[in-house]
Structure formats: C-alpha cells, structure tokens
Amino acid sequence: MSTATCGRLAPSPTGAQHVGNARTYLVAWLSARSRGGAIALRIEDIDASRVKPGSAEQAVADLRWLGLDWDGEPVIQTARLAHHEAALEVLKRAELVYPCTCTRADIAAAASAPHAGEEVTYPGTCAHRCVADALRLRSEGRSFAWRFRVTEDVPFTDLFVGEQRIDIRHTGGDFVVWKNHGGPAYQLAVVVDDGAAGVTEVVRGDDLIPSTPRQLLLYRALGLPAPRFAHIPLVIGEDGRRLAKRHGGTRLAALRDAGVSAEAVVGLLAWSCGWLDRPEPVAARELLPRFRLESIPRTPFALTATTLQRVGLS
C-alpha cells in the first residue's frame, strides 16, 4: 500500500468481538482515515489452540456493521507462515536467537526469576546456547523454542501516552519468537506482517505497551521500518476488569441481534472518546472531522449497566 499513512485492524478470532474491541478499531480507523490514509485488515489466527470456528467471519461482519472499511483483501496470518520462517532464519544467521528448552514451569520455579506483574522474567537459563546447538537438541529428541536475545532497552515516544522507557531485560527478559511446538510467536508474526503491509501506525490497547520495545528490537533486527504506536486506555466492565467474553452483553453480535444500531454503538464510543458531548447515534464516517487522539480520556472507560441502558444497548 503506497500511502503516507497506513493503519491496521487486526482482530483475533479467539472469540466474539465486543464493545472494547470496537472502540480500539474505531480509533485506529479514524486515525488513519482522517489523514487520508489506508487501512489493512489482518486476521491474527496463529494461536490455533484458541481460535473459535466462525470467529474470523464474525469479526469481519462486525467491522462492516460498524462502518469500518479497509483496503485490499483481508490477510490471514497463518497463510504467511513462510514469511515468518524466513524472518526467523534472518535472526538465526545473525545469532540473535537461541534454542530454549525451558518450560513455563521451569521458568516460574527458577529461584532467580523475579515477577513483573503477571509476567515472569526469563532467567537466562539457555542463553549460553548458540544457533548450532539446535542440531544437537533435535538429535536428542528435545523440543525447544527460539528466544530473542535482549541486550538493550528501546525507549520510544508513544503518540498518546508520550515517552516510554521499559527495562525489558528485567521485565520479561529474552522473549520467545518461535514456539516449541512450531509456529511464530505473536511478537515476530506481527512485526513481519505489519512490515509487509507497509503499516506506519499501530493503534491498540495500552495493555500492549510492554510488547512495543520487543517489537522495536525485531524491526531493527530484520531491517524493517518501525511504525508509530498509540496505546489507548481499555474499556472495562463494572467489575473493573478488562472487557472480555465474561461480559457477554457487550458482544457486538449480541447487540446487533438485539436490534441495536451500529450508529448507537459508534455514538457511545465517540462520546467516551470526547468527540461528542453526549452519546447519540452517529456513523463512523461522520466522526472524521471530529477525530482528535488527544481528546481521549487518559483513564479506562467503564461500561456500566446504567450507561448501556442510557443509550439503549441493554
């Protein structure tokens, strides 16, 4: 895609899309389209064990219902495995990765493995290995993942939250780029696929801020231009937790089946982002002249039963 700005929509078909997903998609779409940019659509289905039948088709239908379009044909991530493998070979040739035989239990049990929130920092147990050691491990019938060596921090300026400096050497450490049962890990796949699509801007939830320095390391290692990142606050339920399938009444398909209009949902989201004075029905395209990234509140948007009733979404 040859355009100055290219954003992307990247739903994962691991379940139904909900109002929280819709808010992020809307912001990403408006950010690119408001500047005449392109939008790529990718179905991120590499986590095969979690993919739900029909979820990919449902996600595409949800996006169309919301009035969000894209350029070109949707890309299916698992159809690009050859490109992911080629990227892994680049990392191998540069000795930027090494084979790791550690299990999650091994890492969690390591006495020197500090916890960073819910994440356990990899203690470097296998970091002494080189790429050639993979041949010996295979001959011994041992399975292994490929880990990327983290040797430096990568500060970055987020378009929404500003300057970020995360010491990933001590909050996660060396990270997996290829799983032990085969197939790319999220970090590698999204970098390769965003690079191939010419994505220049990634808008996503702020829960993914820790992924950004890792991805920036991969962009650098693979010789790919890195996009700009904007991480926005999530939508949370009344329980204060990130919106998910447990908040069943917020599924887009359920709202549509209940007769709720897409304009009502978009209007609620626009209000939550500070682009409308009150929640009222509006089409996504009508928001193009109103879009301001800086208008979005810095705190999570709480989707309560009262709010849903107020706008007729329950």
N, C-alpha and C positions, 0 to 999 in steps of 0.2 A: 504494500500500500504506500503510494508515494504522496504523502501529505505532511505538512509541518507538524501536525498533532495527530497522534493515533492512540486512542484509549482502548480498553477492552472490557468485555463482560465474560466472566469465567465461572459459570455455575458448576457445582459438583453434584452429580446425580446420585447422591447418597441418601436422598430423602426429599420430602416436599420443600419447595421454596416458600419462605414466609415473609412477613412484612419487614423484618430486619434485613433480609437479603434484598428485598425490593428497594429499600432506602439506599443501600450502597450502590445498587445497579443504577438507580436514578441519578445519584450524584456523579457517578462515573460517566454516564451517558451525557448528562448536561455539561459536564466539564469539557468534554471533547467537542460535542456538537455546538456549544455556544461560541466556539472559536473556529467553526467550520471544519473541524477535524473528523477523522474516520473512527469507526468502531469495529474492532474484531470480536468475534464470538468464538469461544473455545469451551468445549465440554470436558471438564477435568475428571476423567474416569480412570486414572491409573491405580486408584486404591480399590482394586477389583473386589476385595472381600466385603466392602461396604456399599458397593453400587447396588441400587434397588432397581429392579426391572421397571421400565416405563418412566423412570425419573428424568432421564435426559429429554425425552419427548415432552414431558410435562414442563420442564424448565423452559424449553423453547416456547411452548404455548403461553406460559406465564409472562415471559418477556414481551411477546407480541401483544398480549392482552393489556399490559401496562403502557403500550405505545412506544416501546423502545426498539429501535431497529438497529441493523448492523450492516457492514459492507462485506460482500463476498459470501462464500459458503461457510457454514459453521465448521470448525476444526475439531475433530475428535482426537483427544490426546493420545489414546492408545494406538492410533493409526500412525503415530510419529515415533514409535519406539526405535526405529533405525537411526533417526537423528539424535535421540538421546544416547544411544550406544556409541555413536560417533563422537559425541561430546565427551563421554567417559574415556574414550581412547585418547583424546587430546589431553585430558587430565593425567592419564597414566603415563603418557610419554614425557610429561613434564615432572613426573614424580610428585605430583600434588595430592595424590590419594594413596591410600594403603589398605590392604585387606585386613578386616577386623573380624575376629571370631567371637567377640564378646556378645553374650545375650543381654537382654534388658535386666534380667535377674543378676547377672554378673556385675553389671554397672551399678545397679542400685545397692548391691552388697559391698561394693568396694569401700573400704574404710575412709579413703581419701576423696570420696565423691561428694562434694557439697551440693546442697539443693538450691536452685534458683527458682523460687516459686514452686510450680509443679514440675519443673524440668530438672533432671539430674545432669550435672556436668560430667562429661566423659573424662575419666581419669587418665587417659593416655596409655592404657594397658598394651595396646597393639601398635602404638605409634613408632616403635623401633623397626617395624617391618618396612620393606620396600615392595614395589610392584612385582618384582620377580618372585617373591615369596608366595604369590598366588598359585604358581605351578605346583609347588610342594604341598600346599594345603589341599589342592584338588586331588593330588595323587594319594593323599591320606584320607580322602573322602570327607574332608571337613568343609562345612559350609561357612561362608563369610560374606560380609557386606563390604562396600568400599567407603572409606571415610576421607573427607577432605581435611587437609592439614590447615589449621587456623594458626597463623603466625603473627597476625596484626589486627588491630582494630580498624574499622572503617567508619569514621564519622560521616554523617550525611545530613542534608538540610531537607526536612520534610515540608512539603508545600502547605500543610495545615498546622502541624504541631511544632514546626521550627527545627532548631538544631538538635541533633540526636547523637549521642556517643554511648554505645553499648559495648562493654568489655565482653565480647563473646568468647574469649579464651577462658573466662571464668563463669560465664552463664551459658553453658551448653558445651563449649569446647569444640573439638573436632566433630564434624557432623556427617551423617550418612548421606551419600549421594546416589548409592545403588544398593538396593535391599538384598539381604542374604538369600531370599527365595527368587531373586531375579526381578528386574524391572527398576526403573528410576525412582528415586525418592522425589518428594514434592519440590524441594529446593532446586534440584537440577532440571527437572522437567519444565517448570515454569520459566526459568531463565532461558532455556533453549527455545521454548515455544514463543515466548514474548519477543525474543531476538529475531526469530524467523518471521514473525508477523509485523515487525517494524514498530512495535509498541513503544511509544515515547512517554506515556504517562500511565501509572497504575494507581487507581483509587480503590482502597479496600479498608476493612475494619482495623481499628487500632490494636486489636489483639495480635495482628501480624507484624507489628513493629519489630519484634526480635528477629523475624525472618529476613528483614531487609539487609542488614550488614552481611549476612551469609550469602544472600543472592548477589550483592555487590561484589563480593570476593569472586564468585563464579563468573559474573560478567567480565571481570578483569582477566581472570584466568583463561577464559575462552575467547578473549579478544572481541567481545561484543559491546556495543554502546549501551550504557545503562539508562533506563527510563527515569523520569522523576517520579517520586512517590508522594501520595497524600493519604494519610491514615486518619479516618474519621471515627468518632465515637459510635459504639454499637447501640442497637435497640435492646432494651432489657424488659423482662416481664415484671409483674407485680412482686415476684419473689426476689427481685434484684439480680437475677441471673440472666445471662445472655439468651436472647430469644432462640428457641430450638423446637424440635418436634414435640417436646413435652407441653409446649404452649399451643396445643392443637388448633384452637380457634383462630390463630393468626396465619394459618396456611393460606396462600393465595388461591389455590384451587378450591378450598372450602368457602372462601369469601365469594368467589365467582359463582360457585354452585348455589350459594345462598341468595344470589341476585344483587350482590353489591357491585357497583360500577367501578371500573378501573379508575375513573376520574375522582371518585370519592377517596380511594386509597392514595392516589397521587397527591390529592389535595391535603390529606392528613400529613403525608411525608413532607410536602413543601412547607407546611406550617411548622413542622418540627425542625426544619432547617432554617427557618427565619425568612422565607421568601414570600409568605402570605401572613396577613395579620390575624387570620382565623382559618380553621380548617374548612375548606369549601371545595366542591368538585372543580377540577381543572385538568386539562390534558397536558401530558408531558411537554409537548412542543410549545405550549403557551408559556412555559416557565423559562424558555431560552433567554429572553431579555432580562429576566429577574435573577438568573443564577449568579450567586456570589459565594465562593467557597468560604470566605471569611465570615459569612453570616451564620454559619452552622454553629450552634452552641458547643462549648467545649466539654460538656458532660453528656453521659449516655441519655438517650431518650427513653423514658419509661412509658411503656404501652400498657395502660391500666384499663380495667373493665369500664370505668367511667369515661375514659377517652374514647374507647371503642363505641360505647353507646351514644356518646355525644355526636359522633359522625356517622352513626348508622351502620357500623361494622360488626355489630353483635346483636 
